Amino acid sequence: MLAFLTEENQQAAASTAPTSEEDLCPICYAHSICAVFRPCSHKSCKACINQHLMNNKDCFFCKATITGVEDYSKPC
């Protein structure tokens, strides 16, 4: 499990640079937003979500119980 999370963090860190400040993770401001919590729809980067899920199953922002994490693509 730790190896998987380490690999996910490395892939998130290697992602392309965002085009605007709105595309940055609201937690770390270092990676692009690329994942969304379900059911609350709050967004973050995969590195922050993976780190958070190691110790907690609640949303960063609203404390809703996370039922899933989906890939996020910015609407056009």
PyMOL Python script that loads the backbone (N, CA, C, O; Angstrom):
from pymol import cmd

cmd.read_pdbstr("""\
ATOM      1  N   MET A   1       0.830  -1.189   0.000  1.00  0.00           N
ATOM      2  CA  MET A   1       0.000   0.000   0.000  1.00  0.00           C
ATOM      3  C   MET A   1       0.879   1.259   0.000  1.00  0.00           C
ATOM      4  O   MET A   1       0.616   2.204  -0.743  1.00  0.00           O
ATOM      5  N   LEU A   2       1.911   1.264   0.827  1.00  0.00           N
ATOM      6  CA  LEU A   2       2.798   2.419   0.902  1.00  0.00           C
ATOM      7  C   LEU A   2       3.499   2.659  -0.433  1.00  0.00           C
ATOM      8  O   LEU A   2       3.662   3.804  -0.853  1.00  0.00           O
ATOM      9  N   ALA A   3       3.912   1.590  -1.095  1.00  0.00           N
ATOM     10  CA  ALA A   3       4.571   1.730  -2.391  1.00  0.00           C
ATOM     11  C   ALA A   3       3.610   2.330  -3.418  1.00  0.00           C
ATOM     12  O   ALA A   3       4.007   3.171  -4.225  1.00  0.00           O
ATOM     13  N   PHE A   4       2.354   1.902  -3.387  1.00  0.00           N
ATOM     14  CA  PHE A   4       1.342   2.445  -4.295  1.00  0.00           C
ATOM     15  C   PHE A   4       1.161   3.936  -4.066  1.00  0.00           C
ATOM     16  O   PHE A   4       1.144   4.711  -5.021  1.00  0.00           O
ATOM     17  N   LEU A   5       1.025   4.348  -2.808  1.00  0.00           N
ATOM     18  CA  LEU A   5       0.820   5.758  -2.493  1.00  0.00           C
ATOM     19  C   LEU A   5       2.037   6.594  -2.857  1.00  0.00           C
ATOM     20  O   LEU A   5       1.898   7.726  -3.321  1.00  0.00           O
ATOM     21  N   THR A   6       3.226   6.047  -2.650  1.00  0.00           N
ATOM     22  CA  THR A   6       4.447   6.748  -3.029  1.00  0.00           C
ATOM     23  C   THR A   6       4.474   6.971  -4.537  1.00  0.00           C
ATOM     24  O   THR A   6       4.814   8.060  -4.999  1.00  0.00           O
ATOM     25  N   GLU A   7       4.119   5.945  -5.302  1.00  0.00           N
ATOM     26  CA  GLU A   7       4.068   6.067  -6.766  1.00  0.00           C
ATOM     27  C   GLU A   7       3.022   7.100  -7.189  1.00  0.00           C
ATOM     28  O   GLU A   7       3.282   7.899  -8.089  1.00  0.00           O
ATOM     29  N   GLU A   8       1.863   7.097  -6.568  1.00  0.00           N
ATOM     30  CA  GLU A   8       0.811   8.070  -6.884  1.00  0.00           C
ATOM     31  C   GLU A   8       1.293   9.499  -6.585  1.00  0.00           C
ATOM     32  O   GLU A   8       1.029  10.419  -7.359  1.00  0.00           O
ATOM     33  N   ASN A   9       1.990   9.677  -5.475  1.00  0.00           N
ATOM     34  CA  ASN A   9       2.524  11.001  -5.134  1.00  0.00           C
ATOM     35  C   ASN A   9       3.535  11.468  -6.167  1.00  0.00           C
ATOM     36  O   ASN A   9       3.540  12.639  -6.544  1.00  0.00           O
ATOM     37  N   GLN A  10       4.386  10.572  -6.624  1.00  0.00           N
ATOM     38  CA  GLN A  10       5.381  10.925  -7.629  1.00  0.00           C
ATOM     39  C   GLN A  10       4.719  11.281  -8.950  1.00  0.00           C
ATOM     40  O   GLN A  10       5.151  12.215  -9.625  1.00  0.00           O
ATOM     41  N   GLN A  11       3.679  10.552  -9.328  1.00  0.00           N
ATOM     42  CA  GLN A  11       2.971  10.856 -10.573  1.00  0.00           C
ATOM     43  C   GLN A  11       2.261  12.196 -10.464  1.00  0.00           C
ATOM     44  O   GLN A  11       2.254  12.970 -11.422  1.00  0.00           O
ATOM     45  N   ALA A  12       1.668  12.481  -9.318  1.00  0.00           N
ATOM     46  CA  ALA A  12       0.988  13.767  -9.130  1.00  0.00           C
ATOM     47  C   ALA A  12       1.991  14.915  -9.196  1.00  0.00           C
ATOM     48  O   ALA A  12       1.694  15.970  -9.756  1.00  0.00           O
ATOM     49  N   ALA A  13       3.167  14.713  -8.630  1.00  0.00           N
ATOM     50  CA  ALA A  13       4.197  15.751  -8.639  1.00  0.00           C
ATOM     51  C   ALA A  13       4.733  15.993 -10.045  1.00  0.00           C
ATOM     52  O   ALA A  13       5.176  17.098 -10.357  1.00  0.00           O
ATOM     53  N   ALA A  14       4.696  14.977 -10.890  1.00  0.00           N
ATOM     54  CA  ALA A  14       5.232  15.092 -12.242  1.00  0.00           C
ATOM     55  C   ALA A  14       4.209  15.630 -13.240  1.00  0.00           C
ATOM     56  O   ALA A  14       4.529  15.807 -14.416  1.00  0.00           O
ATOM     57  N   SER A  15       2.996  15.889 -12.790  1.00  0.00           N
ATOM     58  CA  SER A  15       1.960  16.369 -13.703  1.00  0.00           C
ATOM     59  C   SER A  15       2.323  17.753 -14.237  1.00  0.00           C
ATOM     60  O   SER A  15       3.142  18.462 -13.652  1.00  0.00           O
ATOM     61  N   THR A  16       1.709  18.121 -15.342  1.00  0.00           N
ATOM     62  CA  THR A  16       2.026  19.400 -15.975  1.00  0.00           C
ATOM     63  C   THR A  16       1.605  20.572 -15.103  1.00  0.00           C
ATOM     64  O   THR A  16       0.708  20.448 -14.269  1.00  0.00           O
ATOM     65  N   ALA A  17       2.257  21.703 -15.301  1.00  0.00           N
ATOM     66  CA  ALA A  17       1.977  22.911 -14.516  1.00  0.00           C
ATOM     67  C   ALA A  17       0.595  23.461 -14.851  1.00  0.00           C
ATOM     68  O   ALA A  17       0.197  23.443 -16.015  1.00  0.00           O
ATOM     69  N   PRO A  18      -0.144  23.949 -13.858  1.00  0.00           N
ATOM     70  CA  PRO A  18      -1.464  24.523 -14.107  1.00  0.00           C
ATOM     71  C   PRO A  18      -1.355  25.845 -14.865  1.00  0.00           C
ATOM     72  O   PRO A  18      -0.309  26.494 -14.871  1.00  0.00           O
ATOM     73  N   THR A  19      -2.456  26.225 -15.500  1.00  0.00           N
ATOM     74  CA  THR A  19      -2.442  27.457 -16.284  1.00  0.00           C
ATOM     75  C   THR A  19      -2.854  28.667 -15.454  1.00  0.00           C
ATOM     76  O   THR A  19      -2.592  29.800 -15.858  1.00  0.00           O
ATOM     77  N   SER A  20      -3.492  28.456 -14.307  1.00  0.00           N
ATOM     78  CA  SER A  20      -3.889  29.578 -13.471  1.00  0.00           C
ATOM     79  C   SER A  20      -3.910  29.156 -12.005  1.00  0.00           C
ATOM     80  O   SER A  20      -3.859  27.968 -11.686  1.00  0.00           O
ATOM     81  N   GLU A  21      -3.985  30.138 -11.130  1.00  0.00           N
ATOM     82  CA  GLU A  21      -4.013  29.866  -9.695  1.00  0.00           C
ATOM     83  C   GLU A  21      -5.246  29.050  -9.303  1.00  0.00           C
ATOM     84  O   GLU A  21      -5.200  28.281  -8.343  1.00  0.00           O
ATOM     85  N   GLU A  22      -6.337  29.212 -10.035  1.00  0.00           N
ATOM     86  CA  GLU A  22      -7.566  28.469  -9.747  1.00  0.00           C
ATOM     87  C   GLU A  22      -7.399  26.977  -9.975  1.00  0.00           C
ATOM     88  O   GLU A  22      -8.172  26.184  -9.438  1.00  0.00           O
ATOM     89  N   ASP A  23      -6.405  26.577 -10.762  1.00  0.00           N
ATOM     90  CA  ASP A  23      -6.163  25.174 -11.056  1.00  0.00           C
ATOM     91  C   ASP A  23      -5.264  24.492 -10.027  1.00  0.00           C
ATOM     92  O   ASP A  23      -5.020  23.289 -10.119  1.00  0.00           O
ATOM     93  N   LEU A  24      -4.772  25.252  -9.048  1.00  0.00           N
ATOM     94  CA  LEU A  24      -3.883  24.687  -8.031  1.00  0.00           C
ATOM     95  C   LEU A  24      -4.665  24.066  -6.886  1.00  0.00           C
ATOM     96  O   LEU A  24      -5.760  24.518  -6.551  1.00  0.00           O
ATOM     97  N   CYS A  25      -4.101  23.039  -6.296  1.00  0.00           N
ATOM     98  CA  CYS A  25      -4.685  22.375  -5.136  1.00  0.00           C
ATOM     99  C   CYS A  25      -4.866  23.389  -4.005  1.00  0.00           C
ATOM    100  O   CYS A  25      -3.921  24.104  -3.671  1.00  0.00           O
ATOM    101  N   PRO A  26      -6.052  23.465  -3.413  1.00  0.00           N
ATOM    102  CA  PRO A  26      -6.277  24.420  -2.324  1.00  0.00           C
ATOM    103  C   PRO A  26      -5.594  24.019  -1.013  1.00  0.00           C
ATOM    104  O   PRO A  26      -5.598  24.790  -0.053  1.00  0.00           O
ATOM    105  N   ILE A  27      -5.013  22.828  -0.968  1.00  0.00           N
ATOM    106  CA  ILE A  27      -4.314  22.365   0.233  1.00  0.00           C
ATOM    107  C   ILE A  27      -2.831  22.728   0.164  1.00  0.00           C
ATOM    108  O   ILE A  27      -2.310  23.386   1.064  1.00  0.00           O
ATOM    109  N   CYS A  28      -2.152  22.300  -0.900  1.00  0.00           N
ATOM    110  CA  CYS A  28      -0.697  22.480  -0.977  1.00  0.00           C
ATOM    111  C   CYS A  28      -0.255  23.597  -1.934  1.00  0.00           C
ATOM    112  O   CYS A  28       0.876  24.073  -1.835  1.00  0.00           O
ATOM    113  N   TYR A  29      -1.111  24.012  -2.837  1.00  0.00           N
ATOM    114  CA  TYR A  29      -0.785  25.029  -3.849  1.00  0.00           C
ATOM    115  C   TYR A  29       0.435  24.656  -4.688  1.00  0.00           C
ATOM    116  O   TYR A  29       1.070  25.531  -5.278  1.00  0.00           O
ATOM    117  N   ALA A  30       0.766  23.378  -4.746  1.00  0.00           N
ATOM    118  CA  ALA A  30       1.940  22.937  -5.487  1.00  0.00           C
ATOM    119  C   ALA A  30       1.591  22.091  -6.703  1.00  0.00           C
ATOM    120  O   ALA A  30       2.356  22.046  -7.667  1.00  0.00           O
ATOM    121  N   HIS A  31       0.444  21.422  -6.669  1.00  0.00           N
ATOM    122  CA  HIS A  31       0.051  20.524  -7.757  1.00  0.00           C
ATOM    123  C   HIS A  31      -1.287  20.964  -8.341  1.00  0.00           C
ATOM    124  O   HIS A  31      -2.053  21.697  -7.715  1.00  0.00           O
ATOM    125  N   SER A  32      -1.543  20.495  -9.557  1.00  0.00           N
ATOM    126  CA  SER A  32      -2.816  20.775 -10.203  1.00  0.00           C
ATOM    127  C   SER A  32      -3.938  19.980  -9.554  1.00  0.00           C
ATOM    128  O   SER A  32      -3.722  18.869  -9.070  1.00  0.00           O
ATOM    129  N   ILE A  33      -5.133  20.551  -9.546  1.00  0.00           N
ATOM    130  CA  ILE A  33      -6.310  19.811  -9.097  1.00  0.00           C
ATOM    131  C   ILE A  33      -6.543  18.685 -10.093  1.00  0.00           C
ATOM    132  O   ILE A  33      -6.629  18.933 -11.296  1.00  0.00           O
ATOM    133  N   CYS A  34      -6.644  17.461  -9.614  1.00  0.00           N
ATOM    134  CA  CYS A  34      -6.845  16.339 -10.529  1.00  0.00           C
ATOM    135  C   CYS A  34      -7.749  15.266  -9.943  1.00  0.00           C
ATOM    136  O   CYS A  34      -7.932  14.217 -10.560  1.00  0.00           O
ATOM    137  N   ALA A  35      -8.322  15.505  -8.762  1.00  0.00           N
ATOM    138  CA  ALA A  35      -9.202  14.514  -8.152  1.00  0.00           C
ATOM    139  C   ALA A  35     -10.302  15.222  -7.368  1.00  0.00           C
ATOM    140  O   ALA A  35     -10.140  16.359  -6.925  1.00  0.00           O
ATOM    141  N   VAL A  36     -11.421  14.524  -7.209  1.00  0.00           N
ATOM    142  CA  VAL A  36     -12.573  15.099  -6.515  1.00  0.00           C
ATOM    143  C   VAL A  36     -13.140  14.068  -5.537  1.00  0.00           C
ATOM    144  O   VAL A  36     -13.256  12.887  -5.864  1.00  0.00           O
ATOM    145  N   PHE A  37     -13.487  14.524  -4.352  1.00  0.00           N
ATOM    146  CA  PHE A  37     -14.105  13.655  -3.348  1.00  0.00           C
ATOM    147  C   PHE A  37     -15.566  13.415  -3.702  1.00  0.00           C
ATOM    148  O   PHE A  37     -16.233  14.295  -4.247  1.00  0.00           O
ATOM    149  N   ARG A  38     -16.049  12.246  -3.398  1.00  0.00           N
ATOM    150  CA  ARG A  38     -17.471  11.938  -3.468  1.00  0.00           C
ATOM    151  C   ARG A  38     -17.929  11.583  -2.076  1.00  0.00           C
ATOM    152  O   ARG A  38     -17.244  10.817  -1.398  1.00  0.00           O
ATOM    153  N   PRO A  39     -19.039  12.091  -1.618  1.00  0.00           N
ATOM    154  CA  PRO A  39     -20.136  12.723  -2.353  1.00  0.00           C
ATOM    155  C   PRO A  39     -20.086  14.247  -2.389  1.00  0.00           C
ATOM    156  O   PRO A  39     -20.934  14.846  -3.050  1.00  0.00           O
ATOM    157  N   CYS A  40     -19.153  14.903  -1.728  1.00  0.00           N
ATOM    158  CA  CYS A  40     -19.225  16.358  -1.529  1.00  0.00           C
ATOM    159  C   CYS A  40     -18.676  17.181  -2.693  1.00  0.00           C
ATOM    160  O   CYS A  40     -18.976  18.371  -2.788  1.00  0.00           O
ATOM    161  N   SER A  41     -17.888  16.586  -3.574  1.00  0.00           N
ATOM    162  CA  SER A  41     -17.337  17.234  -4.777  1.00  0.00           C
ATOM    163  C   SER A  41     -16.239  18.257  -4.505  1.00  0.00           C
ATOM    164  O   SER A  41     -15.953  19.074  -5.380  1.00  0.00           O
ATOM    165  N   HIS A  42     -15.618  18.248  -3.335  1.00  0.00           N
ATOM    166  CA  HIS A  42     -14.468  19.114  -3.114  1.00  0.00           C
ATOM    167  C   HIS A  42     -13.283  18.555  -3.891  1.00  0.00           C
ATOM    168  O   HIS A  42     -13.163  17.341  -4.055  1.00  0.00           O
ATOM    169  N   LYS A  43     -12.400  19.443  -4.373  1.00  0.00           N
ATOM    170  CA  LYS A  43     -11.309  19.049  -5.264  1.00  0.00           C
ATOM    171  C   LYS A  43      -9.946  19.283  -4.632  1.00  0.00           C
ATOM    172  O   LYS A  43      -9.772  20.173  -3.800  1.00  0.00           O
ATOM    173  N   SER A  44      -8.977  18.460  -5.046  1.00  0.00           N
ATOM    174  CA  SER A  44      -7.614  18.560  -4.548  1.00  0.00           C
ATOM    175  C   SER A  44      -6.691  17.833  -5.520  1.00  0.00           C
ATOM    176  O   SER A  44      -7.145  17.259  -6.509  1.00  0.00           O
ATOM    177  N   CYS A  45      -5.402  17.862  -5.232  1.00  0.00           N
ATOM    178  CA  CYS A  45      -4.472  17.052  -6.019  1.00  0.00           C
ATOM    179  C   CYS A  45      -4.432  15.636  -5.430  1.00  0.00           C
ATOM    180  O   CYS A  45      -4.796  15.422  -4.274  1.00  0.00           O
ATOM    181  N   LYS A  46      -3.992  14.695  -6.230  1.00  0.00           N
ATOM    182  CA  LYS A  46      -3.941  13.306  -5.765  1.00  0.00           C
ATOM    183  C   LYS A  46      -2.937  13.114  -4.635  1.00  0.00           C
ATOM    184  O   LYS A  46      -3.153  12.284  -3.752  1.00  0.00           O
ATOM    185  N   ALA A  47      -1.848  13.865  -4.652  1.00  0.00           N
ATOM    186  CA  ALA A  47      -0.847  13.725  -3.591  1.00  0.00           C
ATOM    187  C   ALA A  47      -1.462  14.064  -2.234  1.00  0.00           C
ATOM    188  O   ALA A  47      -1.261  13.333  -1.265  1.00  0.00           O
ATOM    189  N   CYS A  48      -2.208  15.163  -2.159  1.00  0.00           N
ATOM    190  CA  CYS A  48      -2.841  15.552  -0.889  1.00  0.00           C
ATOM    191  C   CYS A  48      -3.934  14.578  -0.490  1.00  0.00           C
ATOM    192  O   CYS A  48      -4.046  14.212   0.680  1.00  0.00           O
ATOM    193  N   ILE A  49      -4.742  14.155  -1.457  1.00  0.00           N
ATOM    194  CA  ILE A  49      -5.813  13.205  -1.149  1.00  0.00           C
ATOM    195  C   ILE A  49      -5.237  11.889  -0.652  1.00  0.00           C
ATOM    196  O   ILE A  49      -5.707  11.346   0.347  1.00  0.00           O
ATOM    197  N   ASN A  50      -4.222  11.367  -1.339  1.00  0.00           N
ATOM    198  CA  ASN A  50      -3.613  10.098  -0.917  1.00  0.00           C
ATOM    199  C   ASN A  50      -3.030  10.207   0.483  1.00  0.00           C
ATOM    200  O   ASN A  50      -3.207   9.302   1.298  1.00  0.00           O
ATOM    201  N   GLN A  51      -2.342  11.295   0.770  1.00  0.00           N
ATOM    202  CA  GLN A  51      -1.763  11.490   2.097  1.00  0.00           C
ATOM    203  C   GLN A  51      -2.862  11.552   3.155  1.00  0.00           C
ATOM    204  O   GLN A  51      -2.750  10.938   4.217  1.00  0.00           O
ATOM    205  N   HIS A  52      -3.917  12.293   2.858  1.00  0.00           N
ATOM    206  CA  HIS A  52      -5.029  12.462   3.793  1.00  0.00           C
ATOM    207  C   HIS A  52      -5.735  11.129   4.063  1.00  0.00           C
ATOM    208  O   HIS A  52      -6.079  10.826   5.206  1.00  0.00           O
ATOM    209  N   LEU A  53      -5.948  10.337   3.010  1.00  0.00           N
ATOM    210  CA  LEU A  53      -6.682   9.079   3.161  1.00  0.00           C
ATOM    211  C   LEU A  53      -5.913   8.014   3.937  1.00  0.00           C
ATOM    212  O   LEU A  53      -6.494   7.017   4.364  1.00  0.00           O
ATOM    213  N   MET A  54      -4.626   8.217   4.119  1.00  0.00           N
ATOM    214  CA  MET A  54      -3.850   7.269   4.915  1.00  0.00           C
ATOM    215  C   MET A  54      -4.288   7.301   6.380  1.00  0.00           C
ATOM    216  O   MET A  54      -4.166   6.299   7.084  1.00  0.00           O
ATOM    217  N   ASN A  55      -4.802   8.454   6.846  1.00  0.00           N
ATOM    218  CA  ASN A  55      -5.135   8.611   8.255  1.00  0.00           C
ATOM    219  C   ASN A  55      -6.584   9.005   8.513  1.00  0.00           C
ATOM    220  O   ASN A  55      -7.029   8.977   9.661  1.00  0.00           O
ATOM    221  N   ASN A  56      -7.323   9.369   7.484  1.00  0.00           N
ATOM    222  CA  ASN A  56      -8.636   9.955   7.692  1.00  0.00           C
ATOM    223  C   ASN A  56      -9.548   9.613   6.528  1.00  0.00           C
ATOM    224  O   ASN A  56      -9.084   9.485   5.395  1.00  0.00           O
ATOM    225  N   LYS A  57     -10.819   9.466   6.788  1.00  0.00           N
ATOM    226  CA  LYS A  57     -11.801   9.164   5.736  1.00  0.00           C
ATOM    227  C   LYS A  57     -12.824  10.281   5.581  1.00  0.00           C
ATOM    228  O   LYS A  57     -13.886  10.068   4.996  1.00  0.00           O
ATOM    229  N   ASP A  58     -12.520  11.463   6.094  1.00  0.00           N
ATOM    230  CA  ASP A  58     -13.422  12.607   5.992  1.00  0.00           C
ATOM    231  C   ASP A  58     -12.824  13.650   5.057  1.00  0.00           C
ATOM    232  O   ASP A  58     -11.606  13.744   4.908  1.00  0.00           O
ATOM    233  N   CYS A  59     -13.703  14.435   4.427  1.00  0.00           N
ATOM    234  CA  CYS A  59     -13.277  15.511   3.531  1.00  0.00           C
ATOM    235  C   CYS A  59     -12.461  16.553   4.298  1.00  0.00           C
ATOM    236  O   CYS A  59     -12.744  16.841   5.461  1.00  0.00           O
ATOM    237  N   PHE A  60     -11.442  17.115   3.632  1.00  0.00           N
ATOM    238  CA  PHE A  60     -10.634  18.193   4.211  1.00  0.00           C
ATOM    239  C   PHE A  60     -11.494  19.367   4.653  1.00  0.00           C
ATOM    240  O   PHE A  60     -11.283  19.952   5.715  1.00  0.00           O
ATOM    241  N   PHE A  61     -12.466  19.696   3.815  1.00  0.00           N
ATOM    242  CA  PHE A  61     -13.188  20.952   3.931  1.00  0.00           C
ATOM    243  C   PHE A  61     -14.465  20.860   4.756  1.00  0.00           C
ATOM    244  O   PHE A  61     -14.676  21.663   5.665  1.00  0.00           O
ATOM    245  N   CYS A  62     -15.324  19.881   4.443  1.00  0.00           N
ATOM    246  CA  CYS A  62     -16.659  19.837   5.064  1.00  0.00           C
ATOM    247  C   CYS A  62     -16.832  18.677   6.036  1.00  0.00           C
ATOM    248  O   CYS A  62     -17.874  18.566   6.681  1.00  0.00           O
ATOM    249  N   LYS A  63     -15.838  17.821   6.150  1.00  0.00           N
ATOM    250  CA  LYS A  63     -15.850  16.673   7.062  1.00  0.00           C
ATOM    251  C   LYS A  63     -16.872  15.600   6.699  1.00  0.00           C
ATOM    252  O   LYS A  63     -17.187  14.748   7.530  1.00  0.00           O
ATOM    253  N   ALA A  64     -17.399  15.625   5.463  1.00  0.00           N
ATOM    254  CA  ALA A  64     -18.292  14.563   4.993  1.00  0.00           C
ATOM    255  C   ALA A  64     -17.475  13.276   4.853  1.00  0.00           C
ATOM    256  O   ALA A  64     -16.290  13.323   4.521  1.00  0.00           O
ATOM    257  N   THR A  65     -18.102  12.141   5.104  1.00  0.00           N
ATOM    258  CA  THR A  65     -17.426  10.860   4.950  1.00  0.00           C
ATOM    259  C   THR A  65     -17.210  10.592   3.459  1.00  0.00           C
ATOM    260  O   THR A  65     -18.152  10.632   2.668  1.00  0.00           O
ATOM    261  N   ILE A  66     -15.969  10.323   3.094  1.00  0.00           N
ATOM    262  CA  ILE A  66     -15.605  10.107   1.694  1.00  0.00           C
ATOM    263  C   ILE A  66     -16.033   8.703   1.275  1.00  0.00           C
ATOM    264  O   ILE A  66     -15.670   7.713   1.909  1.00  0.00           O
ATOM    265  N   THR A  67     -16.806   8.637   0.201  1.00  0.00           N
ATOM    266  CA  THR A  67     -17.234   7.348  -0.330  1.00  0.00           C
ATOM    267  C   THR A  67     -16.450   6.960  -1.571  1.00  0.00           C
ATOM    268  O   THR A  67     -16.507   5.812  -2.011  1.00  0.00           O
ATOM    269  N   GLY A  68     -15.723   7.904  -2.134  1.00  0.00           N
ATOM    270  CA  GLY A  68     -14.921   7.620  -3.315  1.00  0.00           C
ATOM    271  C   GLY A  68     -14.130   8.840  -3.749  1.00  0.00           C
ATOM    272  O   GLY A  68     -14.391   9.962  -3.316  1.00  0.00           O
ATOM    273  N   VAL A  69     -13.149   8.593  -4.619  1.00  0.00           N
ATOM    274  CA  VAL A  69     -12.345   9.667  -5.203  1.00  0.00           C
ATOM    275  C   VAL A  69     -12.332   9.415  -6.705  1.00  0.00           C
ATOM    276  O   VAL A  69     -12.020   8.313  -7.158  1.00  0.00           O
ATOM    277  N   GLU A  70     -12.673  10.443  -7.469  1.00  0.00           N
ATOM    278  CA  GLU A  70     -12.712  10.329  -8.922  1.00  0.00           C
ATOM    279  C   GLU A  70     -11.733  11.300  -9.564  1.00  0.00           C
ATOM    280  O   GLU A  70     -11.371  12.318  -8.974  1.00  0.00           O
ATOM    281  N   ASP A  71     -11.308  10.971 -10.785  1.00  0.00           N
ATOM    282  CA  ASP A  71     -10.468  11.894 -11.554  1.00  0.00           C
ATOM    283  C   ASP A  71     -11.281  13.128 -11.889  1.00  0.00           C
ATOM    284  O   ASP A  71     -12.486  13.047 -12.130  1.00  0.00           O
ATOM    285  N   TYR A  72     -10.613  14.273 -11.903  1.00  0.00           N
ATOM    286  CA  TYR A  72     -11.266  15.548 -12.205  1.00  0.00           C
ATOM    287  C   TYR A  72     -10.685  16.105 -13.478  1.00  0.00           C
ATOM    288  O   TYR A  72      -9.466  16.166 -13.643  1.00  0.00           O
ATOM    289  N   SER A  73     -11.551  16.509 -14.376  1.00  0.00           N
ATOM    290  CA  SER A  73     -11.095  17.228 -15.567  1.00  0.00           C
ATOM    291  C   SER A  73     -11.847  18.550 -15.601  1.00  0.00           C
ATOM    292  O   SER A  73     -13.070  18.592 -15.468  1.00  0.00           O
ATOM    293  N   LYS A  74     -11.097  19.623 -15.781  1.00  0.00           N
ATOM    294  CA  LYS A  74     -11.672  20.967 -15.759  1.00  0.00           C
ATOM    295  C   LYS A  74     -12.681  21.113 -16.896  1.00  0.00           C
ATOM    296  O   LYS A  74     -12.382  20.786 -18.044  1.00  0.00           O
ATOM    297  N   PRO A  75     -13.898  21.614 -16.568  1.00  0.00           N
ATOM    298  CA  PRO A  75     -14.887  21.813 -17.632  1.00  0.00           C
ATOM    299  C   PRO A  75     -14.405  22.868 -18.630  1.00  0.00           C
ATOM    300  O   PRO A  75     -13.759  23.845 -18.250  1.00  0.00           O
ATOM    301  N   CYS A  76     -14.717  22.665 -19.880  1.00  0.00           N
ATOM    302  CA  CYS A  76     -14.292  23.596 -20.930  1.00  0.00           C
ATOM    303  C   CYS A  76     -15.155  24.839 -20.965  1.00  0.00           C
ATOM    304  O   CYS A  76     -14.930  25.723 -21.791  1.00  0.00           O
TER     305      CYS A  76
END
""", "prot")
cmd.dss("prot")
cmd.show_as("cartoon", "prot")
cmd.util.cbc("prot")
cmd.orient("prot")
